[in-house]
Amino acid sequence: MSPEFAIGFGRQAIELALTMALPMLGVGLAVGIIVSVIQAATQIQEMTLTFIPKVVSMFVALLVALPWLMERMMTFTRELFTNIPLYIR
């Protein structure tokens, strides 16, 4: 296993982790901005008001994206296991 291969494999794993986290982070960002605008308009400055909607929306986004996430993880793992003989050389 060459250093270039190890770096490429690590890069691929990090890219997969980032693309899998993107739906939940994007939904959390959007909900956070919407709640912040509502708080600014109504002048309500309560910290739990921003926390609860973000957590709930990110959980819903996780449930919606779970089939896609599992498919991506299974594809990556399947490719990893089928190419183990090539990696050993």
TATA-V684913 format. One record per backbone hydrogen bond with DSSP energy under -0.5 kcal/mol. NH is the residue of the N-H (numbers start at 0). CO is the residue of the C=O. If there is no record, write none. Layout:
BEGIN
nh	co
NH	CO
NH	CO
END
This chain:
BEGIN
nh	co
5	1
6	2
7	3
8	4
9	5
10	6
11	7
12	8
13	9
14	10
15	11
16	12
17	13
18	14
19	15
20	16
21	17
22	18
24	20
25	21
26	22
27	23
28	24
29	25
30	26
31	27
32	28
33	29
34	30
35	31
36	32
37	33
38	34
39	35
40	36
41	37
42	38
43	38
44	42
46	44
49	45
49	46
50	46
51	47
52	48
53	49
54	50
55	51
56	52
57	53
58	54
59	55
60	56
61	57
62	58
63	59
64	60
65	61
68	64
69	65
70	66
71	67
72	68
73	69
74	70
75	71
76	72
77	73
78	74
79	75
80	76
81	77
82	78
83	80
86	82
87	83
88	84
END
